[in-house]
């Protein structure tokens, strides 16, 4: 496994964070991606003793920003009042874009280039563009360059109705062009490889909903801030949450990616959602200067890669490398968040760590890594219940790992995601003694 440099040359602290409720996509959503990030960013900055113009940089992850949101990070920075002189840049690493933004911010702070960085992720998946395919694009190019009536008429005669067939950007974005499979099909592959049955998937999914519902009931989701749309409707919780979910009701849903033999359904998959999550990172100097609170410390980050067809096992590769470099085991970690792209995917990760052949042949270990205690994993549920706005999920799992650590007075946490295209990301976080 390929090692990466430790980002913590100088301490990097996460001061605080806020996220919007994740809104289940139903038609075209009320908020653009920048709207969502601005609402999360405003709530965060209002409770901190800093002027937005004192921020050094804004870094935002987004996989599919709207056509009028080019370099969405700069748009968000300007809308938050950071001013003309605060630069911003956008990062894209598919499902881990929000974590990539935090890693980029941490590296800049660790190197001394920045002291205060606003980082996070946002996505309005319900507003993913609908496109024309190449035949229509080529026809339009000829039409725009045609001169005179004769050329226009000749070009018009070559138009065919099938040119108008729409290409859905969301479906393209959730498919791997190298292997010709969508993400759900890769989850089916993992279910087959590790003998994960439908009952286990549905039980895991129901647990995700119940854990998240319980966390909201106990007021443990303080990072979620209410947002209001243009019609005055208030959203205070993730709208895809089903507090009455159970394996029996989920078992009635039909497979969606392999309709004949498959086991992956809409009920045991993450939800297509809109949402944003923003965090403020700071150096030790900035924390002292502005008397900032500290939620936790970014210690290390690992990016790993594997076969695209097994992309769901990305957390196995990233977390394993991270633990090896830090000389830690599962027993040393108090809180683990693995983004729930699919129930089959998370269950496959757990199975892979206990599989001696996989650990030897794929991870280069002499023995299996062992069992991750389920009581430490996704304690308040995950994307199956909350939703998975692709650009925002990486920042969500980091922020919520820190929130749980704070609530439980824990010392160490790991946040991780699988990444479309065959990658995995993991971030190691520690509590800070005051």
FENWONOR-V68238 format. One record per residue. RES is the residue in three letters. OMEGA is omega in radians with two decimals (none if undefined). BURIAL is 1 if it has 24 or more other C-alpha atoms within 12 Angstrom, else 0. D_FIRST is the distance of its C-alpha to the first C-alpha in Angstrom with 1 decimal. Layout:
# FENWONOR-V68238
res=RES omega=OMEGA burial=BURIAL d_first=D_FIRST
res=RES omega=OMEGA burial=BURIAL d_first=D_FIRST
This chain:
# FENWONOR-V68238
res=UNK omega=-3.04 burial=1 d_first=0.0
res=UNK omega=3.13 burial=0 d_first=3.7
res=UNK omega=3.07 burial=0 d_first=6.4
res=UNK omega=-3.10 burial=0 d_first=9.7
res=UNK omega=3.05 burial=0 d_first=13.2
res=UNK omega=-3.10 burial=1 d_first=15.2
res=UNK omega=-2.95 burial=1 d_first=17.9
res=UNK omega=3.04 burial=1 d_first=20.5
res=UNK omega=2.96 burial=0 d_first=22.2
res=UNK omega=-3.08 burial=1 d_first=25.3
res=UNK omega=3.10 burial=1 d_first=25.7
res=UNK omega=-3.07 burial=1 d_first=25.4
res=UNK omega=2.94 burial=1 d_first=27.6
res=UNK omega=-3.05 burial=1 d_first=28.2
res=UNK omega=-3.05 burial=1 d_first=31.9
res=UNK omega=3.10 burial=1 d_first=32.7
res=UNK omega=3.11 burial=1 d_first=32.1
res=UNK omega=3.03 burial=1 d_first=34.1
res=UNK omega=3.03 burial=1 d_first=33.7
res=UNK omega=2.87 burial=1 d_first=36.2
res=UNK omega=3.05 burial=1 d_first=36.8
res=UNK omega=-3.01 burial=1 d_first=34.8
res=UNK omega=-3.13 burial=1 d_first=37.5
res=UNK omega=-3.06 burial=1 d_first=37.2
res=UNK omega=3.05 burial=1 d_first=37.9
res=UNK omega=-3.03 burial=0 d_first=41.4
res=UNK omega=3.13 burial=0 d_first=42.8
res=UNK omega=-3.06 burial=0 d_first=42.4
res=UNK omega=-3.09 burial=1 d_first=41.5
res=UNK omega=-3.02 burial=1 d_first=43.7
res=UNK omega=2.95 burial=1 d_first=41.1
res=UNK omega=3.13 burial=1 d_first=39.2
res=UNK omega=3.13 burial=1 d_first=35.7
res=UNK omega=3.06 burial=1 d_first=37.1
res=UNK omega=-3.08 burial=1 d_first=39.8
res=UNK omega=-3.14 burial=1 d_first=37.3
res=UNK omega=3.13 burial=1 d_first=35.3
res=UNK omega=3.12 burial=1 d_first=38.5
res=UNK omega=3.10 burial=1 d_first=39.8
res=UNK omega=-3.12 burial=1 d_first=36.7
res=UNK omega=3.12 burial=1 d_first=36.7
res=UNK omega=-3.14 burial=1 d_first=40.5
res=UNK omega=-3.14 burial=1 d_first=40.3
res=UNK omega=-3.05 burial=1 d_first=37.6
res=UNK omega=-3.12 burial=1 d_first=39.3
res=UNK omega=-3.10 burial=0 d_first=42.7
res=UNK omega=3.13 burial=0 d_first=41.8
res=UNK omega=-3.06 burial=1 d_first=40.3
res=UNK omega=3.11 burial=0 d_first=42.5
res=UNK omega=3.00 burial=1 d_first=41.3
res=UNK omega=3.12 burial=0 d_first=42.7
res=UNK omega=-3.12 burial=1 d_first=40.5
res=UNK omega=3.08 burial=0 d_first=41.4
res=UNK omega=3.09 burial=1 d_first=39.7
res=UNK omega=-3.12 burial=1 d_first=36.2
res=UNK omega=-3.00 burial=1 d_first=34.4
res=UNK omega=3.04 burial=1 d_first=32.3
res=UNK omega=-3.12 burial=1 d_first=31.7
res=UNK omega=-3.05 burial=1 d_first=28.4
res=UNK omega=3.03 burial=1 d_first=28.4
res=UNK omega=3.09 burial=1 d_first=26.0
res=UNK omega=-3.11 burial=1 d_first=27.9
res=UNK omega=-3.09 burial=1 d_first=27.0
res=UNK omega=3.09 burial=1 d_first=30.6
res=UNK omega=-3.11 burial=1 d_first=33.1
res=UNK omega=-3.11 burial=1 d_first=36.7
res=UNK omega=3.10 burial=0 d_first=38.4
res=UNK omega=-3.12 burial=0 d_first=40.2
res=UNK omega=3.10 burial=1 d_first=37.2
res=UNK omega=-2.99 burial=0 d_first=35.6
res=UNK omega=-3.03 burial=1 d_first=33.3
res=UNK omega=-3.14 burial=1 d_first=34.0
res=UNK omega=3.13 burial=1 d_first=32.7
res=UNK omega=3.09 burial=1 d_first=35.7
res=UNK omega=-3.14 burial=1 d_first=38.0
res=UNK omega=3.13 burial=1 d_first=36.9
res=UNK omega=-3.13 burial=1 d_first=37.3
res=UNK omega=-3.12 burial=1 d_first=40.8
res=UNK omega=3.11 burial=1 d_first=41.8
res=UNK omega=3.11 burial=1 d_first=40.8
res=UNK omega=3.12 burial=1 d_first=43.0
res=UNK omega=3.06 burial=1 d_first=40.5
res=UNK omega=-3.06 burial=0 d_first=42.8
res=UNK omega=-2.96 burial=0 d_first=42.7
res=UNK omega=3.13 burial=0 d_first=40.7
res=UNK omega=-3.12 burial=1 d_first=37.6
res=UNK omega=3.08 burial=1 d_first=35.0
res=UNK omega=3.05 burial=1 d_first=32.7
res=UNK omega=-3.04 burial=1 d_first=29.9
res=UNK omega=3.12 burial=1 d_first=28.3
res=UNK omega=-3.14 burial=1 d_first=24.6
res=UNK omega=3.01 burial=1 d_first=23.4
res=UNK omega=-3.12 burial=1 d_first=20.0
res=UNK omega=-3.01 burial=1 d_first=21.8
res=UNK omega=-3.09 burial=1 d_first=21.6
res=UNK omega=-3.11 burial=1 d_first=19.7
res=UNK omega=3.14 burial=1 d_first=22.2
res=UNK omega=3.06 burial=1 d_first=23.8
res=UNK omega=3.10 burial=1 d_first=20.6
res=UNK omega=3.12 burial=1 d_first=19.8
res=UNK omega=3.12 burial=1 d_first=23.3
res=UNK omega=3.11 burial=1 d_first=22.8
res=UNK omega=3.12 burial=1 d_first=19.6
res=UNK omega=3.11 burial=1 d_first=21.7
res=UNK omega=-3.12 burial=1 d_first=24.6
res=UNK omega=3.13 burial=1 d_first=22.7
res=UNK omega=3.13 burial=1 d_first=21.4
res=UNK omega=3.10 burial=1 d_first=25.0
res=UNK omega=-3.13 burial=1 d_first=26.5
res=UNK omega=-3.13 burial=1 d_first=24.1
res=UNK omega=-3.12 burial=0 d_first=25.1
res=UNK omega=-3.13 burial=1 d_first=28.7
res=UNK omega=-3.14 burial=0 d_first=29.4
res=UNK omega=3.07 burial=1 d_first=30.4
res=UNK omega=3.10 burial=1 d_first=31.9
res=UNK omega=3.13 burial=1 d_first=32.5
res=UNK omega=3.02 burial=1 d_first=30.5
res=UNK omega=-3.07 burial=1 d_first=31.3
res=UNK omega=3.11 burial=1 d_first=28.2
res=UNK omega=-3.12 burial=1 d_first=27.7
res=UNK omega=-3.14 burial=1 d_first=28.0
res=UNK omega=3.10 burial=1 d_first=30.7
res=UNK omega=2.96 burial=1 d_first=31.6
res=UNK omega=-3.06 burial=1 d_first=34.8
res=UNK omega=3.13 burial=1 d_first=33.7
res=UNK omega=3.13 burial=1 d_first=37.3
res=UNK omega=3.10 burial=1 d_first=38.1
res=UNK omega=-3.02 burial=1 d_first=35.5
res=UNK omega=2.98 burial=1 d_first=37.5
res=UNK omega=-2.93 burial=0 d_first=39.4
res=UNK omega=2.93 burial=0 d_first=39.3
res=UNK omega=3.11 burial=0 d_first=41.2
res=UNK omega=-3.04 burial=0 d_first=39.5
res=UNK omega=3.13 burial=0 d_first=39.9
res=UNK omega=3.12 burial=0 d_first=43.3
res=UNK omega=3.13 burial=1 d_first=44.8
res=UNK omega=3.12 burial=0 d_first=43.1
res=UNK omega=3.13 burial=0 d_first=44.6
res=UNK omega=3.13 burial=1 d_first=48.0
res=UNK omega=3.12 burial=0 d_first=48.1
res=UNK omega=3.11 burial=0 d_first=47.2
res=UNK omega=-3.14 burial=0 d_first=50.2
res=UNK omega=-3.10 burial=0 d_first=52.4
res=UNK omega=-3.10 burial=0 d_first=51.7
res=UNK omega=3.13 burial=0 d_first=52.6
res=UNK omega=-3.12 burial=0 d_first=55.6
res=UNK omega=3.08 burial=0 d_first=58.9
res=UNK omega=-3.06 burial=0 d_first=62.2
res=UNK omega=-3.06 burial=0 d_first=63.5
res=UNK omega=-3.14 burial=0 d_first=63.0
res=UNK omega=3.11 burial=0 d_first=59.3
res=UNK omega=-3.12 burial=0 d_first=58.7
res=UNK omega=3.13 burial=0 d_first=60.6
res=UNK omega=3.12 burial=0 d_first=58.7
res=UNK omega=-3.14 burial=0 d_first=55.3
res=UNK omega=-3.13 burial=0 d_first=56.5
res=UNK omega=-3.12 burial=0 d_first=57.6
res=UNK omega=3.11 burial=0 d_first=54.0
res=UNK omega=3.09 burial=0 d_first=52.6
res=UNK omega=-3.10 burial=0 d_first=51.5
res=UNK omega=-3.09 burial=0 d_first=51.1
res=UNK omega=3.05 burial=0 d_first=47.7
res=UNK omega=-3.06 burial=0 d_first=46.4
res=UNK omega=3.13 burial=0 d_first=46.7
res=UNK omega=-3.06 burial=0 d_first=44.2
res=UNK omega=3.01 burial=0 d_first=41.8
res=UNK omega=-3.07 burial=0 d_first=38.1
res=UNK omega=-3.10 burial=0 d_first=36.5
res=UNK omega=-3.12 burial=0 d_first=33.9
res=UNK omega=-3.13 burial=1 d_first=32.4
res=UNK omega=3.08 burial=1 d_first=31.9
res=UNK omega=-3.11 burial=1 d_first=30.3
res=UNK omega=-3.13 burial=1 d_first=28.0
res=UNK omega=3.11 burial=1 d_first=26.9
res=UNK omega=3.12 burial=1 d_first=26.2
res=UNK omega=-3.08 burial=1 d_first=23.5
res=UNK omega=-3.11 burial=0 d_first=25.3
res=UNK omega=-3.10 burial=0 d_first=22.9
res=UNK omega=3.10 burial=0 d_first=23.2
res=UNK omega=-3.13 burial=0 d_first=26.6
res=UNK omega=2.99 burial=1 d_first=25.8
res=UNK omega=-3.02 burial=1 d_first=26.4
res=UNK omega=3.12 burial=1 d_first=24.2
res=UNK omega=3.10 burial=1 d_first=26.6
res=UNK omega=3.07 burial=1 d_first=26.2
res=UNK omega=3.08 burial=1 d_first=22.4
res=UNK omega=3.07 burial=1 d_first=23.4
res=UNK omega=3.11 burial=1 d_first=25.8
res=UNK omega=-3.13 burial=1 d_first=23.2
res=UNK omega=3.11 burial=1 d_first=21.2
res=UNK omega=3.11 burial=1 d_first=24.5
res=UNK omega=-3.07 burial=0 d_first=25.3
res=UNK omega=-3.05 burial=1 d_first=22.0
res=UNK omega=3.05 burial=1 d_first=22.2
res=UNK omega=3.13 burial=0 d_first=26.0
res=UNK omega=-3.05 burial=1 d_first=26.5
res=UNK omega=-3.08 burial=1 d_first=30.2
res=UNK omega=-3.13 burial=1 d_first=32.3
res=UNK omega=3.13 burial=1 d_first=33.8
res=UNK omega=3.13 burial=1 d_first=30.5
res=UNK omega=-3.09 burial=1 d_first=29.6
res=UNK omega=3.09 burial=1 d_first=33.1
res=UNK omega=3.11 burial=1 d_first=33.2
res=UNK omega=-3.11 burial=1 d_first=29.9
res=UNK omega=3.10 burial=1 d_first=31.4
res=UNK omega=3.10 burial=1 d_first=34.7
res=UNK omega=3.13 burial=1 d_first=33.1
res=UNK omega=3.12 burial=1 d_first=31.4
res=UNK omega=-3.08 burial=1 d_first=34.8
res=UNK omega=3.12 burial=1 d_first=36.6
res=UNK omega=3.13 burial=1 d_first=34.1
res=UNK omega=3.10 burial=1 d_first=34.5
res=UNK omega=3.13 burial=1 d_first=38.2
res=UNK omega=3.13 burial=0 d_first=38.5
res=UNK omega=3.08 burial=1 d_first=36.6
res=UNK omega=-3.12 burial=1 d_first=39.0
res=UNK omega=-3.13 burial=0 d_first=42.0
res=UNK omega=3.10 burial=0 d_first=41.0
res=UNK omega=3.13 burial=0 d_first=40.5
res=UNK omega=-3.10 burial=0 d_first=36.9
res=UNK omega=-3.01 burial=1 d_first=35.9
res=UNK omega=3.12 burial=1 d_first=37.4
res=UNK omega=-3.12 burial=1 d_first=34.9
res=UNK omega=-3.10 burial=1 d_first=36.5
res=UNK omega=3.13 burial=1 d_first=39.5
res=UNK omega=3.07 burial=1 d_first=42.3
res=UNK omega=-3.07 burial=1 d_first=42.8
res=UNK omega=3.11 burial=0 d_first=46.0
res=UNK omega=-3.05 burial=0 d_first=46.5
res=UNK omega=3.10 burial=0 d_first=49.4
res=UNK omega=3.13 burial=0 d_first=51.5
res=UNK omega=3.13 burial=0 d_first=51.3
res=UNK omega=-3.12 burial=0 d_first=49.0
res=UNK omega=3.06 burial=0 d_first=46.9
res=UNK omega=-3.10 burial=1 d_first=43.4
res=UNK omega=3.10 burial=1 d_first=42.2
res=UNK omega=3.07 burial=1 d_first=39.7
res=UNK omega=-2.96 burial=1 d_first=37.1
res=UNK omega=3.09 burial=1 d_first=39.4
res=UNK omega=-3.12 burial=1 d_first=37.4
res=UNK omega=3.09 burial=1 d_first=37.5
res=UNK omega=-3.08 burial=1 d_first=39.6
res=UNK omega=-3.13 burial=1 d_first=40.8
res=UNK omega=-3.11 burial=0 d_first=42.5
res=UNK omega=3.06 burial=1 d_first=39.4
res=UNK omega=-3.09 burial=1 d_first=39.3
res=UNK omega=-3.10 burial=1 d_first=37.8
res=UNK omega=3.14 burial=0 d_first=41.2
res=UNK omega=3.13 burial=0 d_first=41.7
res=UNK omega=-3.11 burial=1 d_first=38.1
res=UNK omega=-3.12 burial=1 d_first=38.6
res=UNK omega=-3.13 burial=0 d_first=41.4
res=UNK omega=-3.07 burial=0 d_first=39.2
res=UNK omega=3.07 burial=0 d_first=38.5
res=UNK omega=-3.05 burial=1 d_first=35.2
res=UNK omega=-3.06 burial=0 d_first=34.6
res=UNK omega=3.03 burial=1 d_first=31.8
res=UNK omega=-2.95 burial=0 d_first=32.9
res=UNK omega=-3.07 burial=0 d_first=36.6
res=UNK omega=-3.03 burial=0 d_first=37.4
res=UNK omega=-2.98 burial=0 d_first=34.7
res=UNK omega=3.12 burial=1 d_first=32.3
res=UNK omega=-3.11 burial=1 d_first=31.8
res=UNK omega=-3.08 burial=1 d_first=30.3
res=UNK omega=3.03 burial=1 d_first=33.2
res=UNK omega=-3.11 burial=1 d_first=34.0
res=UNK omega=3.11 burial=1 d_first=34.4
res=UNK omega=3.05 burial=1 d_first=30.9
res=UNK omega=3.03 burial=1 d_first=29.2
res=UNK omega=-3.09 burial=1 d_first=28.8
res=UNK omega=2.97 burial=1 d_first=31.9
res=UNK omega=-2.93 burial=1 d_first=32.5
res=UNK omega=2.98 burial=1 d_first=33.5
res=UNK omega=3.12 burial=1 d_first=34.7
res=UNK omega=3.14 burial=1 d_first=33.6
res=UNK omega=3.09 burial=1 d_first=32.3
res=UNK omega=-3.09 burial=1 d_first=30.7
res=UNK omega=3.13 burial=1 d_first=31.1
res=UNK omega=3.03 burial=1 d_first=30.0
res=UNK omega=3.08 burial=1 d_first=31.2
res=UNK omega=-3.06 burial=1 d_first=28.9
res=UNK omega=3.01 burial=1 d_first=30.5
res=UNK omega=3.08 burial=1 d_first=30.2
res=UNK omega=3.13 burial=1 d_first=31.9
res=UNK omega=-3.13 burial=0 d_first=34.8
res=UNK omega=3.11 burial=1 d_first=35.4
res=UNK omega=3.13 burial=1 d_first=35.3
res=UNK omega=-3.09 burial=0 d_first=38.0
res=UNK omega=-3.06 burial=0 d_first=40.0
res=UNK omega=-3.13 burial=0 d_first=40.3
res=UNK omega=-3.06 burial=0 d_first=40.3
res=UNK omega=2.98 burial=1 d_first=37.5
res=UNK omega=3.11 burial=1 d_first=36.3
res=UNK omega=3.11 burial=1 d_first=32.7
res=UNK omega=3.14 burial=1 d_first=30.8
res=UNK omega=-3.06 burial=1 d_first=27.6
res=UNK omega=2.99 burial=1 d_first=24.9
res=UNK omega=-3.09 burial=1 d_first=21.7
res=UNK omega=-3.03 burial=1 d_first=19.4
res=UNK omega=3.10 burial=1 d_first=15.9
res=UNK omega=-3.12 burial=1 d_first=14.2
res=UNK omega=3.01 burial=1 d_first=10.8
res=UNK omega=-3.11 burial=1 d_first=10.6
res=UNK omega=-3.13 burial=1 d_first=8.1
res=UNK omega=-3.12 burial=1 d_first=9.4
res=UNK omega=-3.14 burial=1 d_first=10.5
res=UNK omega=-3.14 burial=1 d_first=13.8
res=UNK omega=-3.12 burial=1 d_first=16.7
res=UNK omega=3.12 burial=1 d_first=18.8
res=UNK omega=-3.03 burial=1 d_first=16.5
res=UNK omega=-3.10 burial=1 d_first=16.1
res=UNK omega=3.12 burial=1 d_first=17.4
res=UNK omega=3.11 burial=1 d_first=14.3
res=UNK omega=3.12 burial=1 d_first=12.5
res=UNK omega=3.12 burial=1 d_first=13.3
res=UNK omega=-3.10 burial=1 d_first=11.6
res=UNK omega=-3.09 burial=1 d_first=8.1
res=UNK omega=-3.11 burial=1 d_first=9.2
res=UNK omega=3.14 burial=1 d_first=11.2
res=UNK omega=3.12 burial=1 d_first=9.1
res=UNK omega=-3.14 burial=1 d_first=6.7
res=UNK omega=-3.13 burial=1 d_first=10.2
res=UNK omega=3.12 burial=1 d_first=11.9
res=UNK omega=-3.10 burial=1 d_first=9.9
res=UNK omega=-3.13 burial=0 d_first=10.5
res=UNK omega=-3.14 burial=1 d_first=14.1
res=UNK omega=-3.14 burial=0 d_first=14.6
res=UNK omega=3.03 burial=0 d_first=16.0
res=UNK omega=3.09 burial=1 d_first=16.6
res=UNK omega=-3.12 burial=1 d_first=18.3
res=UNK omega=-3.11 burial=0 d_first=21.5
res=UNK omega=-3.07 burial=0 d_first=21.1
res=UNK omega=-3.08 burial=1 d_first=20.8
res=UNK omega=-3.05 burial=1 d_first=24.2
res=UNK omega=3.09 burial=1 d_first=23.7
res=UNK omega=3.02 burial=1 d_first=21.1
res=UNK omega=3.00 burial=1 d_first=21.8
res=UNK omega=-3.10 burial=1 d_first=20.1
res=UNK omega=-3.07 burial=1 d_first=22.0
res=UNK omega=3.04 burial=1 d_first=24.1
res=UNK omega=3.08 burial=1 d_first=23.8
res=UNK omega=3.07 burial=1 d_first=25.1
res=UNK omega=-3.14 burial=1 d_first=26.0
res=UNK omega=-3.10 burial=1 d_first=24.4
res=UNK omega=-3.14 burial=1 d_first=21.0
res=UNK omega=3.13 burial=1 d_first=21.0
res=UNK omega=3.09 burial=1 d_first=22.3
res=UNK omega=3.08 burial=1 d_first=19.7
res=UNK omega=3.13 burial=1 d_first=16.9
res=UNK omega=-3.13 burial=1 d_first=18.9
res=UNK omega=-3.10 burial=1 d_first=19.4
res=UNK omega=3.14 burial=1 d_first=15.8
res=UNK omega=-3.14 burial=1 d_first=15.0
res=UNK omega=-3.10 burial=1 d_first=18.0
res=UNK omega=-3.09 burial=1 d_first=17.4
res=UNK omega=-3.14 burial=0 d_first=16.4
res=UNK omega=-3.13 burial=0 d_first=15.9
res=UNK omega=-3.12 burial=1 d_first=13.5
res=UNK omega=3.12 burial=1 d_first=11.4
res=UNK omega=-2.98 burial=0 d_first=11.5
res=UNK omega=-3.06 burial=0 d_first=11.3
res=UNK omega=-3.09 burial=1 d_first=9.0
res=UNK omega=3.12 burial=1 d_first=6.7
res=UNK omega=-3.13 burial=0 d_first=7.1
res=UNK omega=3.10 burial=0 d_first=9.6
res=UNK omega=-3.11 burial=0 d_first=13.1
res=UNK omega=3.11 burial=0 d_first=14.8
res=UNK omega=-3.07 burial=1 d_first=14.9
res=UNK omega=3.09 burial=1 d_first=14.2
res=UNK omega=-3.02 burial=0 d_first=17.9
res=UNK omega=2.99 burial=0 d_first=20.4
res=UNK omega=-3.12 burial=1 d_first=20.4
res=UNK omega=-3.14 burial=0 d_first=24.1
res=UNK omega=3.14 burial=1 d_first=25.6
res=UNK omega=3.11 burial=0 d_first=27.9
res=UNK omega=-2.96 burial=1 d_first=25.2
res=UNK omega=3.05 burial=1 d_first=24.0
res=UNK omega=-3.02 burial=1 d_first=25.8
res=UNK omega=3.12 burial=1 d_first=28.8
res=UNK omega=-3.13 burial=1 d_first=31.0
res=UNK omega=-3.09 burial=1 d_first=29.8
res=UNK omega=-2.97 burial=1 d_first=27.8
res=UNK omega=3.08 burial=1 d_first=28.0
res=UNK omega=3.12 burial=1 d_first=29.9
res=UNK omega=-3.02 burial=1 d_first=32.7
res=UNK omega=-3.04 burial=1 d_first=32.4
res=UNK omega=-3.04 burial=1 d_first=31.2
res=UNK omega=2.99 burial=1 d_first=28.3
res=UNK omega=-2.82 burial=1 d_first=29.5
res=UNK omega=-3.09 burial=1 d_first=26.3
res=UNK omega=-3.03 burial=1 d_first=26.4
res=UNK omega=-2.98 burial=1 d_first=27.4
res=UNK omega=3.13 burial=1 d_first=25.2
res=UNK omega=3.10 burial=1 d_first=22.3
res=UNK omega=3.10 burial=1 d_first=24.9
res=UNK omega=-3.07 burial=1 d_first=26.7
res=UNK omega=3.08 burial=1 d_first=23.9
res=UNK omega=-3.11 burial=1 d_first=23.3
res=UNK omega=-3.07 burial=1 d_first=27.1
res=UNK omega=3.02 burial=1 d_first=27.8
res=UNK omega=3.13 burial=1 d_first=25.2
res=UNK omega=3.12 burial=1 d_first=27.1
res=UNK omega=3.12 burial=1 d_first=30.4
res=UNK omega=3.11 burial=1 d_first=29.7
res=UNK omega=3.12 burial=1 d_first=28.6
res=UNK omega=-3.12 burial=1 d_first=31.8
res=UNK omega=-3.06 burial=0 d_first=33.9
res=UNK omega=-3.07 burial=0 d_first=32.6
res=UNK omega=-3.14 burial=0 d_first=32.3
res=UNK omega=-3.07 burial=1 d_first=28.7
res=UNK omega=-3.00 burial=1 d_first=26.4
res=UNK omega=3.10 burial=1 d_first=22.8
res=UNK omega=3.08 burial=1 d_first=21.5
res=UNK omega=3.06 burial=1 d_first=18.5
res=UNK omega=-3.03 burial=1 d_first=19.1
res=UNK omega=3.08 burial=1 d_first=17.0
res=UNK omega=2.85 burial=1 d_first=17.6
res=UNK omega=-3.01 burial=1 d_first=16.7
res=UNK omega=3.10 burial=1 d_first=17.4
res=UNK omega=-3.07 burial=1 d_first=19.4
res=UNK omega=3.09 burial=1 d_first=18.0
res=UNK omega=3.07 burial=1 d_first=14.7
res=UNK omega=3.04 burial=1 d_first=12.9
res=UNK omega=3.09 burial=1 d_first=12.6
res=UNK omega=3.11 burial=1 d_first=13.6
res=UNK omega=3.13 burial=1 d_first=14.1
res=UNK omega=3.13 burial=1 d_first=16.4
res=UNK omega=-3.04 burial=1 d_first=17.3
res=UNK omega=3.10 burial=1 d_first=21.1
res=UNK omega=3.00 burial=1 d_first=23.6
res=UNK omega=-3.11 burial=1 d_first=27.4
res=UNK omega=3.10 burial=1 d_first=29.5
res=UNK omega=-3.11 burial=0 d_first=32.5
res=UNK omega=none burial=0 d_first=35.6
